Each structure stands twice: as structure tokens, then as C-alpha cells.
């Protein structure tokens, strides 16, 4: 079990950040995270930068870009991590390894993405690289098309779930109105999310625009410190569990509705933490599409397979429910800048556990779960977090 703790964090605004270069974006969150931790750049032993890119920006090889903003970090070891939409968690878990191995006492993790400089169709083509190219590269609608097919398969097997998907979308948009960092802070309501309209057209399969996360720019950063170093720092959130499980890349080699990798990651994390799902105060889960959140209810154990709709219909995952899910608004409202997402989810959970989440706050939050995935449940990360 890791002894590492989150001891500082920061989060940019998510959205269409036209006048903010990626270099400035990642530098600003890095500086803010160090300030939050009360550390000087010289005290950082290693840097882990998460970004997918894939063609969003011409500039690649970003591991040393932060030096331009924080020259005192020059000559520190820095590496870029990538694992599709779980890139941010990949960078964070690499930092955990550095801490646990003794190579670092304090590590800086930065997740960022600039996605909005390209037309939406090109963004979709780039994201489709996260699928199995030999079989799925031509999927109409890009990655939304992949999840549109998953949604249609779910509907065919378990019945029309349009009501459930609309409830998830409405819940997350309602929660997003309280998140000052969210890309879209608007409560659309159930009826708007449920019905096809000119402003809410069908995107792929049964998925409408309100079922799809936003194409966003943004960045988030955390400082990860060894357990003994975290003592006496301003705040610390420890990892009760950190589990990664990878599955086959081709959907053809597995049941696309089972999210078995996510299920195994959740089972392993809960066992490692020595807790059950009912012990959690909240979950931040990877709602890249509403169908993903629905299936994730089943993968985490809130409902048997095919019965995830019951969870949202009964209000179990509402902000005042038994297990609030995506009190931040999730990827659906907050936005989904690929490399930033996993780091952002951990920042949101840390804010809840240190009771600094403002209007997003879940009263008495003590234990948080985070599920971040890359691809269609290919790379699966589950963290169980607790304030020290």
C-alpha cells in the first residue's frame, strides 16, 4: 500500500481558453499547486506531466515546458505520461511509484490539454485513436460513435434507457452549476436532456448532445508527498487504495457492457482500503458519456448488470443521496480536457475531503472514490482517498 499523500493542488478554469497557451496553462497550475503545498520549486524531486495530445497541438514533448514558467525546476527529472483519457491518473500513479520507491520525497503532477483549437470533427478523429484502430478506426461519429454503439447494445440487451441517461445528464449539469471551474454551468433540467431538439440533437446511436462530455481546454496539478514528509504540511489526503487494471483494447474481445477492468479495479481498491462501497462519502466517476456512468454504477457494485437505471431513478447518486456521484458536475458539465481529467478528479475529491469544496461540498465527506478510465474501460484507475 502506498504511503503517499496529496499535499497541494490547483485547478484551472475548464472551457474554451482561446488566449491561454498550453505552456502558460500548465505553468500556472504548477505554480499554484506548489504554493498550496507551501513548497518551493527546489523541494520538488520529480515531475510527471500528463497530456494525450495526439495532434491537438503541434508542440509535443512537453515534459520540460514547465521550466519556462518555474526556472527553479530546471534540471529536475521530468517525464510525460499518456494513457488515453486516463492520462492524468497515469501521471499521478507514476508519481506514487516514485514516492514509494524512495526516489522522490515530493513530486509534482500536471495534467493538461488544449483541445479546442481544432474543429470538432478533427477532435473526434484524434480521440478515435484511443480505440482499436484495426477494427474501430472507421466508426462514424468518432469516439462518440463507439459509445453510441455501446449504448445501443445496452438498449438492445436491457431495454430503452433514455430516461436513465437523461437523469444522469440532468444531475451532472445541476451539480456543475456549483463548480466554479466547470466549462458549462447551466442546469438544463430533465426534460431538455430527455428530448431530441434543435439544441439537443442526436449525436450517435441513442446518444444526444447532452449525453456527451464537452471538448475542453484545461489543466490541474497536484503535489504528491511521502507520508512522513506530509506530516505538518497545510493539508494532506492519503491514498487508502490505488489500483490500476487494464483490459483488452479491442471491444470484439470482451463484453462491451461489462466494464470488467473497472469492476476488477473497484473490487481491488475496496479490498485494499478495507472498506465497502457504503463507507464512501462520494465518488467522482468517468462520465465521458452518460452511458458510461450508467455502466459504471454496475461496475462499482451499486447495481447488478443491466439494472443501473434503478440507481439514478431512486436518487441514490444525487448530491443528497446515499452515494453522491459527480458532485463536481463530472466530465459532463465540468469538461473533459483529456490529460487534465484524472488529475482534476483527484483534486475535486481532495477538496471535498478537506471541506474546501465550496458550494460543491458534501457535508461530512470523509472517504472518496475516484474512477478514471482510458478508452472504453481499457485503462482503469480507482483511488480511495481520505484526509489525514
N, C-alpha and C positions, 0 to 999 in steps of 0.2 A: 504493500500500500504506500502511496506517495505521502510524504510529509509536507509537500509544497503548499504554499498559500498564495492567494491573490492579495496583494497589499497596496495596490494602486490601480486606478482605472480611469478611462476617459472615453468620450463618445462624441463624434461629430454629428451635426445635423445630417440626416439622410434625405436625399432628393435629387433634383437636377441642379447640380452645382457647377454651372457653366463657367464661372470666373474663378474657379479654385483648382489649380493644377494638382495632380496627384501628389507631387513632391511636397507641396505645401500642406495638403490634407493629411498625409501620414506624419509629417514632421510636427504639425500642431498637436495631434492626439498623443504622439510620443512624449512631447514636452509636458503636456497636461497630465499624463499618467505618472510621469516621474515626480511632478510637483505634488500630485495627490498622495504618492507614496512617501514623500518627504526625502527623496533621494537625489543626489547629484548624478549627472551622467557618468562620471568617473566610477561610480559604485556598481554600474551595470557590467556583468561579466560576459553576457551573450545576448544576441539579438536574433529574433525569429520573425520574419516578415511573411505574411500570408496574402497572396494575390493570385487569382486564376489567370487573368488577362486573356490569353487565348486569341488575342487580336483586338481587344477593346482599345488598347493604346499601342503606339509604335514603340515607346520606351519599354524595354524588358529589363531583366537583370536588376531588380530593384533593391537588393539586399543592403546596399550601401547608400541609398538615396537619403536616408535619414541623417547621415553625417552632414549634409549640406545645411540642415536646419540646426543640428546639435553637433558642432565640430568636436566637442569633448568626447563624443563616441568614436571618433576616428581610431582605427587600429583594433577596435573590438571585433571579435568573431561574429559574423552575421551571415544568415542563410535565408534563402527564400523557400517556402513550403507551398505545396499545391496538392489538393485532393478534392477537386471539383467544388461543389457547394459546401463541403466540409473543410475547405482550405483553412479557415480561421481556427477551427479546432485542431487541425493537423499541426499548425504552428504552435498553438498553446500546448499540445501534448508533447511536442518536441522540446519545449521549454521545461516541462515537468521532468522529462528524461534527463535533461542537462542538470537540473537541480538534484534529482535523486542519485545521479552518478557522482555527484560531488564536483563536477566541472564548473558549476556556477553557484553562487550564493544568491545573486539577484539576476533575473533575466527579463528582458523587455520583449513583449509580443505585440506586433502591429498587424492588424488586418485591414485591407483597403481594397477598393475597386472603383474605377471610373468607367461606367457603362453607357452613359447617355450621349456620348459624343458620336455614336453611330446610329443609323436608322434602326428602328425596331426589328425589321426583318433581318438585318445583318446580326443584330444581337442574338436573335433566335437561332441563326445558323451557327454562331460561335458556341452557344450553350449546348447545341446538339452534339458537339464534340464530347460531351460528358456521357453520351450513350455509346453502345457498341456499334462502331461505325460500319462493320461488315454487314450488319443486319438492319440497323436502325437509322442510318445516316439520311435516308430519303424520307423520313417521316414528315408528312405535311404538318405545318404549324410549328416546326421546331420542337423544342423540349416540351412546350405546352401540348403539342400533338402526342408526345409519348405519354404524358399524364392523362390526356384526353382518352387515349386507348385504355389506360388502366381504369379510368373512371367508367368507361363503357363496359368493360369486362366485369367490374364490380356490380354495375346495374344489372347486367345480364344474369349474374350468378345470384345476387341477393335482392334484386328489385330496385326500382327507381329511388334514388337517394337525393333527389333535388332539394327536398325540404331540409334535409340534414346539412347539405353543403351550403345552402343559403343561411341557415342558422349559424354555422361556423363563420362564414364571411361577415355576417352582421355583428356577431360577438366580437370578432377581432377588430373590425372597424370602430365599433363602440369603444373598445378598450384603447385603441390608438388615439382617440381624441384627448386622452390624458397623458400621452407621451410627447414631451416637448421635442424629442429628436426624430419623431416619425415623419416619413415622407408625406403621408396623406392623413390628415387629422380631420376626418369627417365621418359622422355617423349616418350611414346610408339607410339603415333600417332593413328589416327582414324583407318587406315587400319588394323593394328595389333590387335586393340581391337575389330574390327568388325568380323574378320575371325577366324574360328577354325584352330588351328595349333598344332604342337607338343608342342610348348612352351605356347600355349593358348588353352588348351583342354576344352571340356565341363565338367562342374562340377556337375550340377544338373539342370534338365529341360532345358530351353534355356540359362541358365547362364553359361558363360565361366569363366575361371580363372580371367580375367581382370574385371569381374563383381562382384568379391568378395573382401571384405576388408581383410587386412593382419592379420595373427596371430602374435601378437607383445608383447614385454615387454615394460614397460614404466611407468612414473609417472608424475604427475603435482600437483601443490599446489597453493592455494590462501589464502590470509588473508582477512577476512571479518570484517569490522569495522562499528560501529554505525555512523550515519550521522554526528552527532556533533563531534565525535572523528576523522572523516576523514578530517575535515577542517584543513588545514595547513600541511597535510601529502604530501609526494612527488608527488603522483598522486592518483586519485580516480575515479572510474567508478561506477555510481549508477544504480540501478535496476529501470527502469521506469515501469517494469512489471515482475512478476514471477508467472507463472501458471502451475499447475500440474493437469492432468486429467488421470485417469485410466479407462481402458475398460475391458471387459471380457477377461479371459485368453484363453479359447477355441476358435479357429478360426471358429468352427462349429456354434457358437452362434452369429456371425456377418459377415458382408460382408468383406472379407479379403482385398479387393481392395479399401475400402473407407477410412481407417485410420481415423475413426470418432473421436477417442480420440485425435489424433493430430490436427484434424480440430477444435475441440472444444477448445483445448489449445491455438492454434493460435488466434482464434476468441476472446477468453477471454483476452489474453495478449495484443492484439492490442487495444481492448476496454479499458483495464486498463491503458495503456500508453497514450491513447488519440491520436493515430496515425493510419495511414493506411499503407499497405504494400509498397506503393510508396514512403513513407517517409524514409524507411530503406536504409542505405548505403550498407549493406551487410548482408548475412545470412550464418551462419555455421550450416549445417543440417546433420542429421544422415544417411550417405550413407553406411551403413553396406553392402549393395548390391546395385547395380545401379538401380534395380527395386524399391528399397526403395526411393531413391532420386527422381525418376520419379513420384511416387505416392505422395511424399511429396510436389512436386510442386503444385499438385492439392489440397492437404490438406491445404496448406498455402494460397491458393487463387490465384496463378499465372495463373491457367488454370482450366476450368471445368473438371469434371471427364472424364477420357478417352482421354484427349487432352494434357497431359503433354508433349508429344513428341514435340509439337509445340514450347514450351518454349525453349528447348535446340536447336532445329533446327534454330530458329530465333536468337540465340546467346544472349538471354536475361540474362542468368545466367553466361556468360563468365566474366572474370575479368574486362573487359571493357564494360560489358553490363549494362542494366538498373538496374539489381539487381544481383550483383556478388554473387554466391553461392559456398561455399567451396574454397575460395581463398587460404586456407591453404593446399589444396590437399585433405581435408576431410579424413574420415576413410580409403578411398580407397587407398590413397598414403601415408598419414601420419602414418597409422596403427591404430589398434583398441585394445589396452590393456584395457579390459572391464572396470575395476574400474577407470581407469585414463581418459577415453574418455570424460565424461561430464565435468570434471574439465578442461581438455585440451581445449575443445571447448570454454569455457568461457575465458580461458587465451588468445586464439587466437583472440577472439573478443575484449578483453581489450587492447591487443597490437595494434589492428587496430585503436581503438578509441583514444588511446594516441599517435598515429602516431609513434609507435616504432616497426612496423612490418617488417622493412627492405624491402627486395625485394618482400614480400607478400603484401605490403601496397596498400590499395585502397585510391587514392587521396581524401582528404577532408572527410574521413569517420567520421560520426557524430553520427549515430544511428545504432545499430547492433541487429539482431535477432539470437537467438540460439535455435535449436530444437534438443533435445536428447531424444531417446526413448529406452525403455526396452522391449525385446521380439518383436513380430510383432505388433507394435503400441499398446502395453498393458499399459505400464507406459510412459506417455508423458509429457515432460517438455518444456516450452517455456519461455525464458527470453528476455526482451527488455532492452538493455544496452545503456548508454550514459555517456560520460566523463563529470566530474564535472568541 
